[in-house]
Amino acid sequence: MFIKSINNIFEIHLEELVSWGNRAYKNNFFEIVYVERGSGKQCINQHEFEYNEGNIFLLPPLDCHSFKIEEPSRFYFIRFTDHYFLKDDGLTNYNSWFDRIAYILANYNKVPGDIISSDRERQFIINTIKSIYQEYLSADHYSESIISGGVASILNILARSIEKKYVEQANEIDNRFGEILRYINTNIANHESLRIPLLANKFGVSKSYFSEYFKKQAGVTLADYILKSKLKIVETKVLHTDLTLKEIAYQLNFADSSHLARSFKKVYGMTVKEFKKSGHVCLA
């Protein structure tokens, strides 16, 4: 298994392929894939998903990735590194966007594959990808801002679709449980918003029963769920931002960086530094 890199913080390519010449790789960049034509199977972390014309995928960095092409295929690949989130051009705040979807990215493997929820959203993304490609080719002094705005729009739609799918999966257990998880993850750094009396009142569950209800649905206690959800965000921020552990601890309302480090090692069996060095586990 090898790591595929890109030289720039942003690239877009149009490729027509009859076979996937590369062996499976894990990458150090985010990738949006639009299948304009063709069919086959997409392989992510040793799991296969059928792809067809019109499919759109978001691949976080370091996922094992390859295609098994069954019909000649035409792909648009938009690739960008984590540093693309760090620029602030006055039009799109990527730090803010990244904070909003850090948990979604950390839990992306729960809802892999094409996750666009409506034909309207799909057509908007397709048109935007094609416009970005044309701007990328023509490139004048307006193009960078136009491309940034287009990518931001695509990512927000993808984030909303991923969150919606995740909530729908939780709602299959109980029709309000997905909304409870959405609320918790949205307010994960606000300790006061996650107190049991407030949650119980907000979602119409008895205060005395809420802890039992949550553990029954989630399989873990509320405190464990909150901690592990925070640590999922820590994973994402450690791998994809330049924030210090002290800054991450402050953002997620840990007592201090030492408290975060101890919690991380207890759950993951390794230090944050060891985790950052190893990256995502990608089976050969």
VOVEXBA-33555 format. One record per residue (C-alpha): residue in one letter; x, y, z. Coordinates in pm, whole numbers, always signed. Example, Ala and Ser with C-alpha at 12.3 -4.5 7.8 and 13.67 -1.06 7.14 Angstrom:
DOKOL resn   east  north     up
DOKOL    a  +1230   -450   +780
DOKOL    s  +1367   -106   +714
//
This chain:
DOKOL resn   east  north     up
DOKOL    m     +0     +0     +0
DOKOL    f   +137   +342    -89
DOKOL    i    +39   +701    -22
DOKOL    k    -60   +915   -320
DOKOL    s    +12  +1287   -286
DOKOL    i    -67  +1602   -480
DOKOL    n   +175  +1886   -534
DOKOL    n    -75  +2172   -497
DOKOL    i   -338  +2243   -231
DOKOL    f   -605  +2215   -503
DOKOL    e   -631  +2018   -829
DOKOL    i   -913  +1906  -1059
DOKOL    h   -877  +1640  -1328
DOKOL    l  -1102  +1490  -1593
DOKOL    e  -1004  +1129  -1669
DOKOL    e  -1146   +866  -1905
DOKOL    l  -1046   +515  -1803
DOKOL    v  -1111   +162  -1925
DOKOL    s   -909     +6  -1642
DOKOL    w   -764   +117  -1311
DOKOL    g   -392    +94  -1373
DOKOL    n   -294   +197  -1021
DOKOL    r   -300    -43   -733
DOKOL    a   -508    +56   -431
DOKOL    y   -364   +359   -255
DOKOL    k   -426   +574    +45
DOKOL    n   -405   +948    -11
DOKOL    n   -305  +1255   +186
DOKOL    f   -581  +1473    +40
DOKOL    f   -958  +1509    +29
DOKOL    e  -1120  +1394   -292
DOKOL    i  -1458  +1462   -452
DOKOL    v  -1533  +1215   -731
DOKOL    y  -1809  +1263   -990
DOKOL    v  -1882   +973  -1226
DOKOL    e  -2003  +1130  -1549
DOKOL    r  -2013   +802  -1737
DOKOL    g  -1950   +430  -1680
DOKOL    s  -1999   +172  -1406
DOKOL    g  -1805    -65  -1186
DOKOL    k  -1706    -94   -823
DOKOL    q  -1535   +151   -594
DOKOL    c  -1313     -5   -326
DOKOL    i  -1275   +181     +4
DOKOL    n  -1088    +17   +292
DOKOL    q  -1148   -331   +144
DOKOL    h  -1523   -270   +107
DOKOL    e  -1676   -252   -240
DOKOL    f  -1958    -23   -352
DOKOL    e  -2113    -18   -697
DOKOL    y  -2071   +306   -886
DOKOL    n  -2279   +424  -1180
DOKOL    e  -2327   +730  -1397
DOKOL    g  -2416  +1033  -1187
DOKOL    n  -2264   +910   -859
DOKOL    i  -2077  +1157   -638
DOKOL    f  -1841  +1055   -358
DOKOL    l  -1645  +1234    -85
DOKOL    l  -1326  +1058    +22
DOKOL    p  -1144  +1178   +334
DOKOL    p   -763  +1157   +341
DOKOL    l   -588   +823   +399
DOKOL    d   -880   +598   +303
DOKOL    c   -768   +301    +93
DOKOL    h   -908   +368   -250
DOKOL    s   -928   +207   -595
DOKOL    f  -1178   +135   -874
DOKOL    k  -1275   -185  -1055
DOKOL    i  -1395    -52  -1389
DOKOL    e  -1655   -267  -1564
DOKOL    e  -1766    -17  -1831
DOKOL    p  -1539   +258  -1970
DOKOL    s  -1571   +542  -1722
DOKOL    r  -1531   +919  -1724
DOKOL    f  -1444  +1075  -1387
DOKOL    y  -1402  +1424  -1250
DOKOL    f  -1158  +1423   -956
DOKOL    i  -1137  +1730   -730
DOKOL    r   -844  +1693   -490
DOKOL    f   -739  +1930   -214
DOKOL    t   -523  +1907    +95
DOKOL    d   -621  +2002   +448
DOKOL    h   -447  +2338   +396
DOKOL    y   -728  +2433   +160
DOKOL    f   -944  +2469   +471
DOKOL    l   -696  +2704   +632
DOKOL    k   -714  +2987   +381
DOKOL    d   -951  +3274   +440
DOKOL    d  -1017  +3467   +121
DOKOL    g  -1295  +3682   +267
DOKOL    l  -1562  +3484    +81
DOKOL    t  -1552  +3147   +253
DOKOL    n  -1432  +3069   +604
DOKOL    y  -1285  +2721   +581
DOKOL    n  -1189  +2706   +947
DOKOL    s  -1553  +2760  +1039
DOKOL    w  -1671  +2505   +782
DOKOL    f  -1418  +2249   +902
DOKOL    d  -1528  +2293  +1263
DOKOL    r  -1890  +2229  +1166
DOKOL    i  -1822  +1902   +988
DOKOL    a  -1522  +1766  +1179
DOKOL    y  -1741  +1506  +1350
DOKOL    i  -1906  +1413  +1020
DOKOL    l  -1567  +1357   +856
DOKOL    a  -1453  +1151  +1154
DOKOL    n  -1758   +927  +1120
DOKOL    y  -1773   +919   +741
DOKOL    n  -1715   +543   +723
DOKOL    k  -2058   +492   +881
DOKOL    v  -2220   +621   +562
DOKOL    p  -1979   +557   +271
DOKOL    g  -2077   +556    -95
DOKOL    d  -2303   +801   -277
DOKOL    i  -2503   +995    -17
DOKOL    i  -2665  +1280   -214
DOKOL    s  -3022  +1304    -88
DOKOL    s  -3203  +1474   -377
DOKOL    d  -3190  +1511   -756
DOKOL    r  -3182  +1888   -712
DOKOL    e  -2869  +1871   -498
DOKOL    r  -2706  +1620   -731
DOKOL    q  -2763  +1837  -1038
DOKOL    f  -2635  +2145   -854
DOKOL    i  -2313  +1963   -759
DOKOL    i  -2264  +1827  -1112
DOKOL    n  -2308  +2170  -1268
DOKOL    t  -2077  +2326  -1007
DOKOL    i  -1804  +2065  -1065
DOKOL    k  -1814  +2129  -1441
DOKOL    s  -1801  +2506  -1382
DOKOL    i  -1504  +2463  -1147
DOKOL    y  -1326  +2257  -1412
DOKOL    q  -1375  +2529  -1675
DOKOL    e  -1252  +2797  -1432
DOKOL    y   -952  +2580  -1350
DOKOL    l   -863  +2556  -1719
DOKOL    s   -921  +2922  -1809
DOKOL    a   -773  +3064  -1485
DOKOL    d   -787  +3441  -1461
DOKOL    h   -761  +3662  -1152
DOKOL    y  -1125  +3592  -1062
DOKOL    s  -1100  +3214  -1094
DOKOL    e   -955  +3130   -753
DOKOL    s  -1240  +3299   -566
DOKOL    i  -1502  +3148   -798
DOKOL    i  -1352  +2801   -749
DOKOL    s  -1334  +2849   -369
DOKOL    g  -1701  +2946   -355
DOKOL    g  -1798  +2647   -569
DOKOL    v  -1600  +2400   -359
DOKOL    a  -1748  +2546    -38
DOKOL    s  -2101  +2501   -178
DOKOL    i  -2033  +2139   -277
DOKOL    l  -1879  +2054    +61
DOKOL    n  -2168  +2203   +255
DOKOL    i  -2420  +2002    +53
DOKOL    l  -2215  +1686   +103
DOKOL    a  -2187  +1758   +477
DOKOL    r  -2563  +1805   +504
DOKOL    s  -2624  +1482   +312
DOKOL    i  -2380  +1285   +530
DOKOL    e  -2539  +1422   +847
DOKOL    k  -2890  +1348   +717
DOKOL    k  -2797   +987   +635
DOKOL    y  -2634   +945   +977
DOKOL    v  -2943  +1083  +1152
DOKOL    e  -3173   +863   +945
DOKOL    q  -2976   +555  +1047
DOKOL    a  -3015   +648  +1415
DOKOL    n  -3385   +718  +1363
DOKOL    e  -3433   +360  +1248
DOKOL    i  -3375   +267  +1612
DOKOL    d  -3609   +532  +1752
DOKOL    n  -3770   +817  +1561
DOKOL    r  -3623  +1086  +1787
DOKOL    f  -3285   +931  +1864
DOKOL    g  -3123  +1063  +1548
DOKOL    e  -3224  +1417  +1640
DOKOL    i  -3081  +1367  +1988
DOKOL    l  -2747  +1262  +1835
DOKOL    r  -2756  +1554  +1592
DOKOL    y  -2813  +1795  +1883
DOKOL    i  -2536  +1641  +2092
DOKOL    n  -2286  +1649  +1806
DOKOL    t  -2381  +2007  +1716
DOKOL    n  -2328  +2119  +2077
DOKOL    i  -2049  +1878  +2164
DOKOL    a  -1821  +2149  +2308
DOKOL    n  -2095  +2311  +2519
DOKOL    h  -2112  +2122  +2847
DOKOL    e  -2418  +2308  +2974
DOKOL    s  -2622  +2215  +2664
DOKOL    l  -2556  +1845  +2721
DOKOL    r  -2685  +1811  +3076
DOKOL    i  -2943  +1538  +3118
DOKOL    p  -3224  +1764  +3249
DOKOL    l  -3195  +1988  +2943
DOKOL    l  -3177  +1695  +2699
DOKOL    a  -3467  +1516  +2864
DOKOL    n  -3685  +1825  +2852
DOKOL    k  -3591  +1914  +2496
DOKOL    f  -3669  +1569  +2356
DOKOL    g  -3963  +1471  +2574
DOKOL    v  -3800  +1197  +2778
DOKOL    s  -3839  +1162  +3153
DOKOL    k  -3536  +1298  +3340
DOKOL    s  -3520   +987  +3556
DOKOL    y  -3535   +762  +3248
DOKOL    f  -3310   +954  +3005
DOKOL    s  -2982   +786  +3104
DOKOL    e  -3135   +440  +3067
DOKOL    y  -3305   +541  +2739
DOKOL    f  -2982   +675  +2589
DOKOL    k  -2776   +371  +2687
DOKOL    k  -3044   +140  +2546
DOKOL    q  -3035   +319  +2208
DOKOL    a  -2663   +397  +2183
DOKOL    g  -2516    +96  +2362
DOKOL    v  -2300   +327  +2576
DOKOL    t  -2365   +581  +2848
DOKOL    l  -2420   +945  +2757
DOKOL    a  -2088  +1042  +2918
DOKOL    d  -1900   +777  +2717
DOKOL    y  -2074   +882  +2396
DOKOL    i  -1985  +1248  +2450
DOKOL    l  -1622  +1164  +2529
DOKOL    k  -1581   +935  +2227
DOKOL    s  -1753  +1189  +2003
DOKOL    k  -1510  +1457  +2121
DOKOL    l  -1217  +1225  +2060
DOKOL    k  -1341  +1157  +1707
DOKOL    i  -1318  +1531  +1647
DOKOL    v   -973  +1530  +1808
DOKOL    e   -870  +1264  +1552
DOKOL    t   -982  +1483  +1264
DOKOL    k   -825  +1803  +1397
DOKOL    v   -496  +1629  +1479
DOKOL    l   -471  +1483  +1130
DOKOL    h   -610  +1771   +923
DOKOL    t   -530  +2098  +1101
DOKOL    d   -222  +2270  +1243
DOKOL    l   -387  +2330  +1582
DOKOL    t   -190  +2249  +1895
DOKOL    l   -324  +1999  +2146
DOKOL    k   -379  +2288  +2387
DOKOL    e   -592  +2469  +2128
DOKOL    i   -794  +2155  +2049
DOKOL    a   -851  +2091  +2421
DOKOL    y   -979  +2447  +2464
DOKOL    q  -1213  +2421  +2163
DOKOL    l  -1366  +2095  +2288
DOKOL    n  -1393  +2202  +2653
DOKOL    f  -1143  +1959  +2804
DOKOL    a   -997  +2079  +3134
DOKOL    d   -655  +2115  +2967
DOKOL    s   -429  +1943  +2714
DOKOL    s   -311  +1691  +2975
DOKOL    h   -670  +1584  +3039
DOKOL    l   -723  +1543  +2665
DOKOL    a   -400  +1346  +2625
DOKOL    r   -490  +1108  +2909
DOKOL    s   -842  +1053  +2776
DOKOL    f   -710   +987  +2427
DOKOL    k   -454   +732  +2541
DOKOL    k   -708   +554  +2763
DOKOL    v   -953   +510  +2473
DOKOL    y   -711   +453  +2184
DOKOL    g   -423   +279  +2361
DOKOL    m   -173   +522  +2207
DOKOL    t    -65   +881  +2252
DOKOL    v   -191  +1160  +2030
DOKOL    k   +159  +1189  +1882
DOKOL    e   +165   +818  +1799
DOKOL    f   -179   +844  +1639
DOKOL    k    -76  +1142  +1427
DOKOL    k   +233   +957  +1308
DOKOL    s    +37   +646  +1211
DOKOL    g   -264   +824  +1059
DOKOL    h   -578   +626   +973
DOKOL    v   -545   +250   +978
DOKOL    c   -549   +135   +616
DOKOL    l   -544   -241   +573
DOKOL    a   -327   -383   +296
//
